Amino acid sequence: MAEIVQQRVEDRIPELEQLERVGLFTKKEVKAIIKRVTSLEYKLRRRIVNKENFVQYIQYEINILELVKKRRAHIHYHFKREDIEYPIIHRINSVFIRATSKWKDDVQLWLSHVAFCKKWATRGQLSKLFSSMLAIHADKPSLWIIAAKSELEERNSSESARHLFLRALRFHPGNKKLYQEYLRMELLHCEKLRKQRAELEQAKIDIGEYEFSAEILDGKLAMVVYKDATDKNKDAEFVISLLNITSIFNFTKDLQKLILQDLQTNFLEDSVTWDFLAKKELEASGVEEKLRTAKDRALEVDRREMECCRVYDKGIENINTEPMWTCYVTFCMERVKRKTNVQELKDKRLERLLGVLQRAHDSSFLKENYYKNWVQILLSSGDVEGAAIKAMAVTQRYSQSVSAWTMGLQTLIQLEKVDSRQLFQDALRHIDPKESLPVWQLQVQWSLANQNPEETEAIFKRGVLSTVASVAMEMKESYVAWSYATGGYKKVRKTFTSLQENRPLSKHFFTNMIKIEKEQECPTMNNLRNLYERVLEEFGSSDEDLWLEYIQEEMGPLGQPQNCGKIHWRAMKFLEGDSVEQFISKYTLMQTGHL
């Protein structure tokens, strides 16, 4: 191994001598490079090598290249590249090849090699590199796309790019992303040829026997790609994505007409088609720019929005479904949110939105989240009765949804339009008990503001009996806090005592009571000990902080420090897993005054 490493280092001597001779590196730096390279070479020659060793080697060589580049620019020396940079670049490529041969599945390693080749102008290596990579990773469409783009952009070879896309489609027939990029490539190639022809014609240069293919210039190849793509993918959204790609190029009018015709013929059962066709009516016709006053421009915008709505209405006639209504409502909401200084346009947009929301609701196809927007709009416009009706409607339409009930309850309570007691009972009867915590919390908030203490306490007592752990624990915590706030220490002690044996219990339930005990004018240490003993009984096996707090309490003015040793022994006995080490560490810090 040593002989091989020595030979590799000696092979570098000519380039290192050149670096020193031309003044790019000093003698001291050259020695440092030899020392570092020797270490890295030994790592690569081990019997068991890590990928990190190869990465470190490559990164070090690239750093040298970058430094050489900066120093060349600094001293304005641009010669001897074949003696300095080329050997380094060749060596890096060799190490990359060794690494990718050993770790074939590491896509990032392959892409790093690709990025290096692109940056350091070794494009001749790219085609071979992509061939090797795709032979192993043919199952990844994104790599085929990267390779094809490289052929087109780096090597200016549309034929190679086309060949790669066709090969990729044999491995991934019908892949949408491949077809999208294939179509884009053909259109880019076509655009490039058209520009070349225009430049030659403008310069009046005789192109001789060379002729530009009329089929390619007219986008016939792109049309073939489109037809093949849509034969394999009967999807309106995909067809629209192809139309959006073609619309970038100004010579694709015929292809755009064909795609639009296909949409209107074959995909009218899809809401995405109607949504696209409707929004297409918003495209400026050139009239708006000619109008001088803001009011005239607003009227033109209103006219185009009305055309959009007519298309949506036509779509509703064809497919009366929730996705279709969702597209319609979303469009109207987006237009309402757009800023305008013309009040008349604002009013018309709002009127259209309210009308569409009502129609979607009447059809039973209005999505739950839109009811909240609807209620907010009605409240902001002063229609309290309408807001109350819609809030009630969402609880009936989505009777098993927690978010629907929460929104409806909040609105109806605020407006005081219904019997809230009955409404909460209805909510808890309809929704899944496992998801009912937000309703219980809202009921408590409402009761605190509107009911007497006896009625509020009745709600707490029902809540703590819930079979859902999260509800029972939350209600116990709230019950303790409410008891202390309304009845003082005696009341909270009674409440806590009645609840502390009824599982499930939370840590906060106990720590809150400990906090209340400490807030008293004359805290009782026996009560605190009982509380700590009770909470440790529940959580002492996994929570080292509770033991530390207990020890600190005994070390305080009310405690007995001689008890700390017993508590420490019990903690070491009861704690499990990583909690033991954490307890020891924190206890040591506490003894030294750092905790």
HUGIMO-V635731 format. One record per residue. N is the residue number from 0. OMEGA is omega in whole degrees, -180 to 180 (999 if undefined). Layout:
# HUGIMO-V635731
N&OMEGA, N&OMEGA
This chain:
# HUGIMO-V635731
0&-178, 1&-180, 2&-180, 3&179, 4&-180, 5&179, 6&179, 7&179, 8&180, 9&178, 10&-180, 11&-170, 12&180, 13&-179, 14&178, 15&177, 16&177, 17&179, 18&180, 19&-176, 20&-177, 21&174, 22&179, 23&178, 24&175, 25&179, 26&180, 27&180, 28&178, 29&178, 30&179, 31&178, 32&-179, 33&-180, 34&-179, 35&-179, 36&178, 37&178, 38&-179, 39&179, 40&178, 41&179, 42&-179, 43&-176, 44&178, 45&178, 46&177, 47&-178, 48&177, 49&177, 50&-179, 51&178, 52&178, 53&-179, 54&178, 55&180, 56&-179, 57&-178, 58&179, 59&179, 60&178, 61&177, 62&177, 63&178, 64&-180, 65&-180, 66&177, 67&-180, 68&-180, 69&-178, 70&174, 71&180, 72&-177, 73&-177, 74&178, 75&178, 76&-173, 77&-178, 78&176, 79&180, 80&-179, 81&179, 82&-175, 83&-174, 84&-173, 85&177, 86&179, 87&-180, 88&179, 89&-180, 90&179, 91&178, 92&-180, 93&179, 94&176, 95&-179, 96&177, 97&-178, 98&-179, 99&175, 100&-178, 101&-180, 102&-174, 103&-175, 104&-177, 105&-177, 106&-179, 107&178, 108&177, 109&-178, 110&175, 111&177, 112&178, 113&-180, 114&179, 115&-179, 116&180, 117&-176, 118&-175, 119&167, 120&173, 121&-173, 122&177, 123&180, 124&-171, 125&-177, 126&178, 127&-179, 128&179, 129&179, 130&179, 131&-178, 132&-177, 133&176, 134&-179, 135&-174, 136&180, 137&-177, 138&-177, 139&-178, 140&-177, 141&180, 142&175, 143&-180, 144&179, 145&-180, 146&-180, 147&178, 148&179, 149&178, 150&-178, 151&-172, 152&-176, 153&-176, 154&177, 155&-177, 156&178, 157&-179, 158&179, 159&179, 160&179, 161&179, 162&180, 163&178, 164&180, 165&176, 166&-180, 167&-179, 168&173, 169&177, 170&-176, 171&-178, 172&177, 173&-179, 174&-173, 175&-178, 176&178, 177&180, 178&179, 179&-179, 180&177, 181&178, 182&179, 183&180, 184&-180, 185&180, 186&176, 187&177, 188&179, 189&180, 190&180, 191&179, 192&179, 193&178, 194&178, 195&179, 196&180, 197&179, 198&179, 199&179, 200&180, 201&179, 202&-180, 203&179, 204&179, 205&-178, 206&174, 207&-177, 208&-178, 209&180, 210&176, 211&-179, 212&-179, 213&-179, 214&-180, 215&-179, 216&-180, 217&177, 218&-179, 219&179, 220&178, 221&179, 222&177, 223&178, 224&-180, 225&-178, 226&178, 227&-179, 228&-177, 229&174, 230&-177, 231&-178, 232&178, 233&-173, 234&-176, 235&-178, 236&178, 237&179, 238&178, 239&178, 240&176, 241&177, 242&179, 243&177, 244&-178, 245&-177, 246&177, 247&-175, 248&-174, 249&-179, 250&-174, 251&-177, 252&-179, 253&180, 254&178, 255&178, 256&180, 257&-179, 258&180, 259&178, 260&177, 261&179, 262&-175, 263&-179, 264&-169, 265&-172, 266&-179, 267&176, 268&-179, 269&-179, 270&180, 271&179, 272&-178, 273&178, 274&179, 275&-179, 276&180, 277&-178, 278&177, 279&178, 280&180, 281&-178, 282&-176, 283&179, 284&-178, 285&-178, 286&-174, 287&-178, 288&-178, 289&-178, 290&-172, 291&-173, 292&179, 293&-179, 294&179, 295&178, 296&178, 297&178, 298&178, 299&177, 300&179, 301&179, 302&-180, 303&178, 304&176, 305&177, 306&177, 307&-179, 308&178, 309&178, 310&177, 311&179, 312&178, 313&178, 314&179, 315&178, 316&-178, 317&-178, 318&-180, 319&-176, 320&179, 321&178, 322&-180, 323&178, 324&179, 325&177, 326&-177, 327&-179, 328&-180, 329&178, 330&-178, 331&178, 332&178, 333&-180, 334&178, 335&-178, 336&-179, 337&-176, 338&174, 339&179, 340&-178, 341&-176, 342&-179, 343&178, 344&177, 345&-178, 346&-179, 347&179, 348&180, 349&179, 350&179, 351&-179, 352&-179, 353&179, 354&-180, 355&177, 356&-180, 357&-179, 358&179, 359&177, 360&180, 361&179, 362&-178, 363&180, 364&179, 365&-179, 366&-174, 367&-173, 368&-180, 369&178, 370&179, 371&177, 372&-178, 373&180, 374&180, 375&179, 376&-180, 377&179, 378&-179, 379&179, 380&176, 381&-179, 382&-176, 383&-180, 384&180, 385&179, 386&180, 387&-180, 388&-179, 389&177, 390&176, 391&-178, 392&-178, 393&178, 394&178, 395&-178, 396&180, 397&-171, 398&-180, 399&-178, 400&179, 401&-178, 402&178, 403&179, 404&-179, 405&179, 406&-180, 407&180, 408&180, 409&-179, 410&-176, 411&177, 412&180, 413&-177, 414&179, 415&-175, 416&-176, 417&175, 418&-173, 419&179, 420&-179, 421&-179, 422&178, 423&178, 424&178, 425&-179, 426&-178, 427&178, 428&-174, 429&-172, 430&177, 431&-179, 432&-179, 433&-178, 434&-169, 435&-175, 436&179, 437&179, 438&176, 439&180, 440&179, 441&179, 442&178, 443&179, 444&180, 445&-178, 446&179, 447&-177, 448&-170, 449&-176, 450&178, 451&-176, 452&-179, 453&180, 454&178, 455&-180, 456&178, 457&177, 458&178, 459&-178, 460&175, 461&-178, 462&-177, 463&179, 464&-179, 465&178, 466&179, 467&-173, 468&-176, 469&179, 470&-178, 471&-179, 472&179, 473&-179, 474&176, 475&179, 476&-180, 477&180, 478&179, 479&-179, 480&-180, 481&180, 482&180, 483&-178, 484&-175, 485&-174, 486&178, 487&-172, 488&-178, 489&-179, 490&-177, 491&177, 492&180, 493&-180, 494&-178, 495&-179, 496&-179, 497&-174, 498&-167, 499&179, 500&-177, 501&178, 502&6, 503&-179, 504&179, 505&178, 506&-178, 507&178, 508&-180, 509&-176, 510&177, 511&178, 512&175, 513&178, 514&179, 515&180, 516&-179, 517&-178, 518&-178, 519&-178, 520&178, 521&-179, 522&179, 523&-177, 524&179, 525&177, 526&179, 527&178, 528&179, 529&179, 530&179, 531&179, 532&-178, 533&-179, 534&178, 535&175, 536&-179, 537&-170, 538&-174, 539&-177, 540&-174, 541&-176, 542&-178, 543&-178, 544&179, 545&178, 546&-180, 547&178, 548&178, 549&179, 550&179, 551&179, 552&179, 553&179, 554&-179, 555&-176, 556&-178, 557&-172, 558&178, 559&-176, 560&-179, 561&178, 562&-174, 563&-180, 564&179, 565&180, 566&179, 567&179, 568&179, 569&179, 570&180, 571&-179, 572&-173, 573&-176, 574&-177, 575&173, 576&-177, 577&-178, 578&-179, 579&-180, 580&180, 581&178, 582&-180, 583&-180, 584&-178, 585&179, 586&177, 587&178, 588&-179, 589&-179, 590&-180, 591&177, 592&-180, 593&180, 594&999
